[in-house]
Amino acid sequence: MTDFYQGRAWIELDRAALRHNVERLQALLPTGSALMPAVKANAYGHGAVPISKELNALGVDAFCVATIFEGIKLRQNGVRGEILILGYTHPQYAPFLHQYHLTQTVLDCSYALELDACNQNINVHVKIDTGMHRLGERCEHLKELQQIFDCGQLHITGAYTHLYADDFTLPVDRASAFKQSRAFYQTIEQLREMGYVIPKVHLLASGGLLHCPDIGGNYARPGIALYGQLSTKEEWNKAEDELRPVLSLKARIALVRNLYQGEGAGYGHQFRAERDTKIAVVSIGYADGLPRSLSNGIGGALVHGHIAPIVGRICMDQTLLDVTDIPAVVSGDIAVFIGKSGNQEITACDVAEQAGTISNEILSRLGERLERRLA
Ligand SMILES: *Cc1c(COP(=O)(O)O)cnc(C)c1O
């Protein structure tokens, strides 16, 4: 880690925590099922390449990404195994799907026909809509599904659906999940009875795997849980499963300055010192993914195990902290925006709550400029 201490703002990835979460989630899998972690959006900001390579080393050999370029980046960095693209890919890119051995999701029947017409012999998983009403051919559209399976240039290696429930601790959400899974399996059964071969089926993301693993499937596609996070603080408080956060977000204190009572700081002087104040200027800003809505005391960072409120407006590259009450803060010290310091911790859920969103958004927007390292 020592070379890390030269950075301006960075992400530390806890290898042991990732391994723990993989083992924890694998233990929940029904027999015949494997992990196909969601490493889309740069592995929820963690860094898709280091995370996927580490997962490869832990024996994980299937991944899902959102876009073809995310998939190509993994291949170019030596990631092995199946890589499923969950979202839209222009049919013109079909040669790249073939070249990089990427599996494309069939979004619906007309998409299948377009992709088939590209004559590229590509691997696909067919998305079946069982109620989310986002991507997927409707489960009751057997004719259209048959048409998809009859596409000569599409090598169908799987089929999947996505559950719309977002709080599996609620009976209504569990009921909807089981209803969707029944519709999905029934459709799969009908297609198999017609003689179509569907090697792998899958339906579960983090919530489903944690709360309704019996729904089964040959893969589970956890994202947020794998990173040891849950979407909201409420879920975090309710969770019985012990998952460990993988990511810490840290930044350097560039300098410490004194303000006299009555002086302002930052754009618009939104902060005004009510007393003589010690300010730490930290090398991280909203361009790094720190939400600007944490400005003016809404958010904070940990310095030497103490919470230091953010003062004034968060800038593109810099943020001001009030460290008046924290002893011995000097330039070069580290401020922790997500993670632990002393016996204090700020979780991604805490930040999400302050910013009025979910931890998924906070994490996935963490910027390109942050260095990412496993330790
Ligand atoms: C993002 C995504 C996942 C992972 O979701 P989590 O809730 O983070 O586990 C799984 N499946 C699909 C289709 C997704 O889009």
The ligand as an ORCA input file, in Angstrom:
! r2SCAN-3c Opt
* xyz 0 1
  C     -27.612     -4.949    -12.417
  C     -28.263     -6.247    -12.639
  C     -28.039     -7.309    -11.756
  C     -27.323     -7.131    -10.431
  O     -28.186     -6.468     -9.547
  P     -27.868     -6.293     -7.983
  O     -29.144     -5.854     -7.398
  O     -26.793     -5.269     -7.862
  O     -27.419     -7.614     -7.467
  C     -28.552     -8.544    -12.100
  N     -29.270     -8.717    -13.237
  C     -29.532     -7.717    -14.092
  C     -30.339     -7.972    -15.317
  C     -29.058     -6.446    -13.819
  O     -29.324     -5.432    -14.663
*
